[in-house]
Amino acid sequence: METLAFKPTRRHPLGYGLADTSVTFAITRELLALGFCDGNAGVRRLGQEEVAEFNGLICAFSHQQIYAPDDRSYLYLPDRDAPIPGSDLAQHIRARGQTQ
């Protein structure tokens, strides 16, 4: 769980109910559940750009590991203007570590 008010902890269960809280859960390779504590409900189909944005969001808030069914997925990173292939993520992380 990520919120603007709290960093992720195990002290609060999912759906704690704070404003600006969202829960993202991949159900299958083609189905994503995204829950908000406030806002409108609905179902919609996402394009490749939006999927890459969600993949990047999940990576940005990951703390130890990232899982994907294969290396052909794409994701946006904060310092990139275009999505990168998941297969390039480890190389990107190593390069960022050398510049910091």
Long-range contacts (C-beta under 8 A, 24 or more apart in sequence): 2-61, 8-61, 8-63, 24-54, 24-57, 24-58, 29-69, 48-74, 48-83, 49-83, 52-76, 52-83, 55-86, 56-83, 59-89
